[in-house]
Amino acid sequence: MSDAKPNTALRIRLTDSPISRLGYWWATAVGFTWGFIWSTGPIRRRHGLIVFTGMPGWTYGRGGSCVGGCYLTGANDGDRVLGHEVVHREQWRRYGMLFPLLYFAAGRDPLRNRFEIEAGLEAGGYLPRRATPRRGRASSTP
């Protein structure tokens, strides 16, 4: 009889694993190819993402789409939204090719989609930006 624990050798980790990273790199290659074909604007590396701008609206969803390590958009590439997209890049790394399936299962409503909530609804443009209190002079009202 073997001393090996049952199922330990057969268990395959699909998240945070070499398999998920392989899926991330595959998705990045697909995103890069799609962006390279359709981008008419500058292509830059920002916040660890390869950002393709000038994309036709039909080539991405909502204000832009993160595919692996690539962000595809028309012109929605401000620092705030890129911070949101960096979280999606990390989700791609964690889940690999499971990510699109999990994202779809989480639903199209960004206010209920756990991946959009994790990335930040305000930064993603799904909620109005909160006003920040101004520092300065106090009110003149006694």
C-alpha positions as protocol buffer text, in pm:
chain_id: "A"
residue {
  index: 1
  type: MET
  ca { x: 0 y: 0 z: 0 }
}
residue {
  index: 2
  type: SER
  ca { x: 125 y: 349 z: -84 }
}
residue {
  index: 3
  type: ASP
  ca { x: 179 y: 621 z: 175 }
}
residue {
  index: 4
  type: ALA
  ca { x: 53 y: 889 z: -67 }
}
residue {
  index: 5
  type: LYS
  ca { x: -258 y: 1078 z: 35 }
}
residue {
  index: 6
  type: PRO
  ca { x: -553 y: 1009 z: -192 }
}
residue {
  index: 7
  type: ASN
  ca { x: -627 y: 1272 z: -462 }
}
residue {
  index: 8
  type: THR
  ca { x: -328 y: 1491 z: -371 }
}
residue {
  index: 9
  type: ALA
  ca { x: -133 y: 1404 z: -683 }
}
residue {
  index: 10
  type: LEU
  ca { x: -441 y: 1435 z: -903 }
}
residue {
  index: 11
  type: ARG
  ca { x: -574 y: 1764 z: -772 }
}
residue {
  index: 12
  type: ILE
  ca { x: -522 y: 2045 z: -1019 }
}
residue {
  index: 13
  type: ARG
  ca { x: -535 y: 2402 z: -896 }
}
residue {
  index: 14
  type: LEU
  ca { x: -708 y: 2624 z: -1146 }
}
residue {
  index: 15
  type: THR
  ca { x: -666 y: 2956 z: -965 }
}
residue {
  index: 16
  type: ASP
  ca { x: -344 y: 3130 z: -862 }
}
residue {
  index: 17
  type: SER
  ca { x: -152 y: 2855 z: -1037 }
}
residue {
  index: 18
  type: PRO
  ca { x: 66 y: 2793 z: -1341 }
}
residue {
  index: 19
  type: ILE
  ca { x: -254 y: 2694 z: -1526 }
}
residue {
  index: 20
  type: SER
  ca { x: -425 y: 3025 z: -1449 }
}
residue {
  index: 21
  type: ARG
  ca { x: -110 y: 3217 z: -1546 }
}
residue {
  index: 22
  type: LEU
  ca { x: -100 y: 3032 z: -1876 }
}
residue {
  index: 23
  type: GLY
  ca { x: -461 y: 3143 z: -1933 }
}
residue {
  index: 24
  type: TYR
  ca { x: -363 y: 3501 z: -1845 }
}
residue {
  index: 25
  type: TRP
  ca { x: -81 y: 3498 z: -2100 }
}
residue {
  index: 26
  type: TRP
  ca { x: -310 y: 3346 z: -2364 }
}
residue {
  index: 27
  type: ALA
  ca { x: -570 y: 3617 z: -2299 }
}
residue {
  index: 28
  type: THR
  ca { x: -297 y: 3883 z: -2314 }
}
residue {
  index: 29
  type: ALA
  ca { x: -186 y: 3750 z: -2654 }
}
residue {
  index: 30
  type: VAL
  ca { x: -547 y: 3760 z: -2778 }
}
residue {
  index: 31
  type: GLY
  ca { x: -598 y: 4113 z: -2639 }
}
residue {
  index: 32
  type: PHE
  ca { x: -271 y: 4231 z: -2789 }
}
residue {
  index: 33
  type: THR
  ca { x: -359 y: 4090 z: -3132 }
}
residue {
  index: 34
  type: TRP
  ca { x: -710 y: 4241 z: -3121 }
}
residue {
  index: 35
  type: GLY
  ca { x: -574 y: 4577 z: -3008 }
}
residue {
  index: 36
  type: PHE
  ca { x: -295 y: 4577 z: -3264 }
}
residue {
  index: 37
  type: ILE
  ca { x: -543 y: 4509 z: -3545 }
}
residue {
  index: 38
  type: TRP
  ca { x: -804 y: 4771 z: -3449 }
}
residue {
  index: 39
  type: SER
  ca { x: -625 y: 5047 z: -3255 }
}
residue {
  index: 40
  type: THR
  ca { x: -596 y: 5377 z: -3439 }
}
residue {
  index: 41
  type: GLY
  ca { x: -457 y: 5572 z: -3145 }
}
residue {
  index: 42
  type: PRO
  ca { x: -143 y: 5555 z: -2936 }
}
residue {
  index: 43
  type: ILE
  ca { x: -45 y: 5221 z: -2786 }
}
residue {
  index: 44
  type: ARG
  ca { x: 131 y: 5271 z: -2453 }
}
residue {
  index: 45
  type: ARG
  ca { x: 233 y: 5082 z: -2144 }
}
residue {
  index: 46
  type: ARG
  ca { x: 69 y: 5243 z: -1842 }
}
residue {
  index: 47
  type: HIS
  ca { x: 13 y: 5113 z: -1490 }
}
residue {
  index: 48
  type: GLY
  ca { x: 145 y: 4774 z: -1603 }
}
residue {
  index: 49
  type: LEU
  ca { x: -115 y: 4746 z: -1878 }
}
residue {
  index: 50
  type: ILE
  ca { x: -70 y: 4762 z: -2253 }
}
residue {
  index: 51
  type: VAL
  ca { x: -326 y: 5032 z: -2338 }
}
residue {
  index: 52
  type: PHE
  ca { x: -473 y: 5039 z: -2688 }
}
residue {
  index: 53
  type: THR
  ca { x: -665 y: 5359 z: -2765 }
}
residue {
  index: 54
  type: GLY
  ca { x: -860 y: 5469 z: -3070 }
}
residue {
  index: 55
  type: MET
  ca { x: -1045 y: 5138 z: -3082 }
}
residue {
  index: 56
  type: PRO
  ca { x: -1380 y: 5134 z: -3267 }
}
residue {
  index: 57
  type: GLY
  ca { x: -1669 y: 5114 z: -3019 }
}
residue {
  index: 58
  type: TRP
  ca { x: -1780 y: 4770 z: -3134 }
}
residue {
  index: 59
  type: THR
  ca { x: -1439 y: 4616 z: -3050 }
}
residue {
  index: 60
  type: TYR
  ca { x: -1475 y: 4648 z: -2670 }
}
residue {
  index: 61
  type: GLY
  ca { x: -1748 y: 4655 z: -2405 }
}
residue {
  index: 62
  type: ARG
  ca { x: -1873 y: 4953 z: -2205 }
}
residue {
  index: 63
  type: GLY
  ca { x: -1600 y: 5220 z: -2172 }
}
residue {
  index: 64
  type: GLY
  ca { x: -1322 y: 4971 z: -2235 }
}
residue {
  index: 65
  type: SER
  ca { x: -1229 y: 4607 z: -2185 }
}
residue {
  index: 66
  type: CYS
  ca { x: -942 y: 4442 z: -2006 }
}
residue {
  index: 67
  type: VAL
  ca { x: -824 y: 4124 z: -2178 }
}
residue {
  index: 68
  type: GLY
  ca { x: -537 y: 3970 z: -1987 }
}
residue {
  index: 69
  type: GLY
  ca { x: -275 y: 4243 z: -1952 }
}
residue {
  index: 70
  type: CYS
  ca { x: -425 y: 4461 z: -2229 }
}
residue {
  index: 71
  type: TYR
  ca { x: -681 y: 4739 z: -2196 }
}
residue {
  index: 72
  type: LEU
  ca { x: -881 y: 4817 z: -2510 }
}
residue {
  index: 73
  type: THR
  ca { x: -1070 y: 5148 z: -2534 }
}
residue {
  index: 74
  type: GLY
  ca { x: -1164 y: 5440 z: -2751 }
}
residue {
  index: 75
  type: ALA
  ca { x: -1035 y: 5719 z: -2528 }
}
residue {
  index: 76
  type: ASN
  ca { x: -1129 y: 5618 z: -2172 }
}
residue {
  index: 77
  type: ASP
  ca { x: -773 y: 5589 z: -2043 }
}
residue {
  index: 78
  type: GLY
  ca { x: -741 y: 5824 z: -1746 }
}
residue {
  index: 79
  type: ASP
  ca { x: -536 y: 5724 z: -1442 }
}
residue {
  index: 80
  type: ARG
  ca { x: -848 y: 5657 z: -1236 }
}
residue {
  index: 81
  type: VAL
  ca { x: -998 y: 5407 z: -1479 }
}
residue {
  index: 82
  type: LEU
  ca { x: -658 y: 5245 z: -1538 }
}
residue {
  index: 83
  type: GLY
  ca { x: -637 y: 5181 z: -1163 }
}
residue {
  index: 84
  type: HIS
  ca { x: -971 y: 5000 z: -1197 }
}
residue {
  index: 85
  type: GLU
  ca { x: -843 y: 4801 z: -1494 }
}
residue {
  index: 86
  type: VAL
  ca { x: -527 y: 4697 z: -1308 }
}
residue {
  index: 87
  type: VAL
  ca { x: -753 y: 4512 z: -1064 }
}
residue {
  index: 88
  type: HIS
  ca { x: -913 y: 4333 z: -1360 }
}
residue {
  index: 89
  type: ARG
  ca { x: -565 y: 4241 z: -1484 }
}
residue {
  index: 90
  type: GLU
  ca { x: -496 y: 4082 z: -1145 }
}
residue {
  index: 91
  type: GLN
  ca { x: -828 y: 3897 z: -1169 }
}
residue {
  index: 92
  type: TRP
  ca { x: -717 y: 3761 z: -1507 }
}
residue {
  index: 93
  type: ARG
  ca { x: -392 y: 3645 z: -1342 }
}
residue {
  index: 94
  type: ARG
  ca { x: -576 y: 3480 z: -1056 }
}
residue {
  index: 95
  type: TYR
  ca { x: -843 y: 3301 z: -1262 }
}
residue {
  index: 96
  type: GLY
  ca { x: -691 y: 3271 z: -1609 }
}
residue {
  index: 97
  type: MET
  ca { x: -938 y: 3159 z: -1873 }
}
residue {
  index: 98
  type: LEU
  ca { x: -1195 y: 3090 z: -1600 }
}
residue {
  index: 99
  type: PHE
  ca { x: -1225 y: 3467 z: -1556 }
}
residue {
  index: 100
  type: PRO
  ca { x: -1456 y: 3535 z: -1855 }
}
residue {
  index: 101
  type: LEU
  ca { x: -1686 y: 3252 z: -1742 }
}
residue {
  index: 102
  type: LEU
  ca { x: -1689 y: 3370 z: -1380 }
}
residue {
  index: 103
  type: TYR
  ca { x: -1743 y: 3731 z: -1490 }
}
residue {
  index: 104
  type: PHE
  ca { x: -2036 y: 3628 z: -1712 }
}
residue {
  index: 105
  type: ALA
  ca { x: -2185 y: 3423 z: -1425 }
}
residue {
  index: 106
  type: ALA
  ca { x: -2154 y: 3726 z: -1194 }
}
residue {
  index: 107
  type: GLY
  ca { x: -2395 y: 3916 z: -1423 }
}
residue {
  index: 108
  type: ARG
  ca { x: -2397 y: 4218 z: -1653 }
}
residue {
  index: 109
  type: ASP
  ca { x: -2510 y: 4460 z: -1382 }
}
residue {
  index: 110
  type: PRO
  ca { x: -2184 y: 4617 z: -1260 }
}
residue {
  index: 111
  type: LEU
  ca { x: -2346 y: 4720 z: -931 }
}
residue {
  index: 112
  type: ARG
  ca { x: -2395 y: 4350 z: -848 }
}
residue {
  index: 113
  type: ASN
  ca { x: -2096 y: 4201 z: -1031 }
}
residue {
  index: 114
  type: ARG
  ca { x: -1839 y: 4103 z: -767 }
}
residue {
  index: 115
  type: PHE
  ca { x: -1547 y: 4161 z: -1004 }
}
residue {
  index: 116
  type: GLU
  ca { x: -1655 y: 4519 z: -1079 }
}
residue {
  index: 117
  type: ILE
  ca { x: -1719 y: 4583 z: -711 }
}
residue {
  index: 118
  type: GLU
  ca { x: -1370 y: 4453 z: -626 }
}
residue {
  index: 119
  type: ALA
  ca { x: -1217 y: 4676 z: -897 }
}
residue {
  index: 120
  type: GLY
  ca { x: -1403 y: 4982 z: -762 }
}
residue {
  index: 121
  type: LEU
  ca { x: -1735 y: 5104 z: -898 }
}
residue {
  index: 122
  type: GLU
  ca { x: -1644 y: 5474 z: -880 }
}
residue {
  index: 123
  type: ALA
  ca { x: -1310 y: 5430 z: -1054 }
}
residue {
  index: 124
  type: GLY
  ca { x: -1481 y: 5221 z: -1322 }
}
residue {
  index: 125
  type: GLY
  ca { x: -1732 y: 5499 z: -1384 }
}
residue {
  index: 126
  type: TYR
  ca { x: -2030 y: 5299 z: -1258 }
}
residue {
  index: 127
  type: LEU
  ca { x: -2107 y: 5536 z: -969 }
}
residue {
  index: 128
  type: PRO
  ca { x: -2080 y: 5914 z: -953 }
}
residue {
  index: 129
  type: ARG
  ca { x: -1755 y: 6032 z: -807 }
}
residue {
  index: 130
  type: ARG
  ca { x: -1787 y: 6133 z: -441 }
}
residue {
  index: 131
  type: ALA
  ca { x: -1717 y: 6496 z: -367 }
}
residue {
  index: 132
  type: THR
  ca { x: -1406 y: 6544 z: -158 }
}
residue {
  index: 133
  type: PRO
  ca { x: -1429 y: 6804 z: 118 }
}
residue {
  index: 134
  type: ARG
  ca { x: -1224 y: 7113 z: 48 }
}
residue {
  index: 135
  type: ARG
  ca { x: -958 y: 7224 z: 287 }
}
residue {
  index: 136
  type: GLY
  ca { x: -916 y: 7590 z: 343 }
}
residue {
  index: 137
  type: ARG
  ca { x: -1092 y: 7870 z: 518 }
}
residue {
  index: 138
  type: ALA
  ca { x: -1365 y: 7793 z: 763 }
}
residue {
  index: 139
  type: SER
  ca { x: -1711 y: 7921 z: 701 }
}
residue {
  index: 140
  type: SER
  ca { x: -1774 y: 8282 z: 800 }
}
residue {
  index: 141
  type: THR
  ca { x: -2104 y: 8185 z: 962 }
}
residue {
  index: 142
  type: PRO
  ca { x: -2076 y: 8216 z: 1345 }
}
